[in-house]
Amino acid sequence: MPLTDTKIRNLKPKPKPYKVADFYGLYVFVRTSGSRSWRFKYRIDDVEKLLVIGDYPAITLAEARQARDLARSDLAKGRDPSEVKKTKALLEGQAKAQTFDSVAARNVEKITTEGRAQATLVKYEWILGMISPVIGRKPMAEITAPMVLKCLRNVEDKGNYQTARRMRYTIGSIFRFAVATGIAQHDPTFALKGALIQHCLTSAPMEQFSLIA
């Protein structure tokens, strides 16, 4: 019979680990400690394999069944669910390693190699120094428009309107670089156009910063 949450919660530890089946290859594995985990048994290329989905109750019965169904879909397409999981974990790990600071450093190297003026590079590094404490350690993929706006508001609230605008432009330049190199999918600063206070600005400073785009 299919498992239920009540049945899973009532599973007791035994002297040896054991498993209780759900259906379509999914089962809950009960350790001697009493902890339980979801596993999916399948065959591919005539070889029996096992996909460890995760622990219960962190992963619910419904979520485990959904994971099993996705694995069955992969199998139907000729893909090994275990390899799909490894690839996904690898890509997620790489994405988390691509923080704003690390991508900004790569962009600084790029524009330095391109021969940008020292004064421009100094201003760029100065702006990055104010951005870094807020979003520098965050993975690019996790940075949202509200996060960026909060960073900009910290400066704008002190009356530094032009600096806030330069920060927005600099963050945008980092994201455009990230999009061009396949690190990010979009630039969150695009959604912030018009969000900052316009206050007695001249075009010259922004034109100078446009060299960094």
Buried (B, 14 or more C-beta within 10 A) or exposed (E): EEBEEEBBEEBEBEEEEBEEEBEBBBBBBBBEEEEBBBBBBBEBEEEEBEBEBEBBEEBEBEBBBEBBEBBBEBBEEEBBBBEBBEEEEEEEEEBEEBBBBBBBEBBBEEBEEEEBEEEBBEBBEEBBEBBBEBBBEBBBBEBEBEBBBEBBBBBBEEEBBBBBBBBBBBBBBBBBBBBEEEBBEEBBBEBBEEBBEEEEEEEEBEEBBEEBE
